[in-house]
Amino acid sequence: MVGLMLLFVGGVLLVNGMGGLGKVEAKSMAIMNFMVGGLALFVALLSLIRAEAPGDYFAVCAYVLFSFTYLYVAISLWLDLDMSGFGWFCFFVAFTTVPFSLMSFKSGDARFGVFWLIWGALWFMFYLANVPKKDFGKLLPYSVISIGVLTCWVPGLLILTENW
């Protein structure tokens, strides 16, 4: 399920990055965020039902972090809400990615150990953009697109085609 989720997270990050560049309207972005957030929530619930060992909950939590991120964005965009609450959620997630990264490194998965750190940096940028209102200019949307392609879309395709 990791490959499936990464593929669609790559897609939503592409859409969100293009939205940040003014190429996609907010409610149109919201639709993709609803779909990917809903998919991630479904995968999380399915993983929760299948969980048998304490380590299985690691994947459940990871899916929920992504699911809540995209659902929060979707609802906020759809209802034209202030994004400061989302920014604080991103602060929480950014720091949560550190133990996720350490767990990945500990299990011998250096690629995902690095990915978690990269994703954490992106979530922290969203905190900075939405709470203290730091203006990143085009750096943030280009980061969203690059990270989406390089750490989600391409790895997702590689995992799905058994070339990872």
Secondary structure by P-SEA (a helix, b strand, c coil): caaaaaaaaaaaaaaaaaaaaccccaaaaaaaaaaaaaaaaaaaaaaaaaccccccaaaaaaaaaaaaaaaaaaaaaaacccaaaaaaaaaaaaaaaaaaaaaaaaaccaaaaaaaaaaaaaaaaaaaaccccccccaaaaaaaaaaaaaccaaaaaaaaaccc
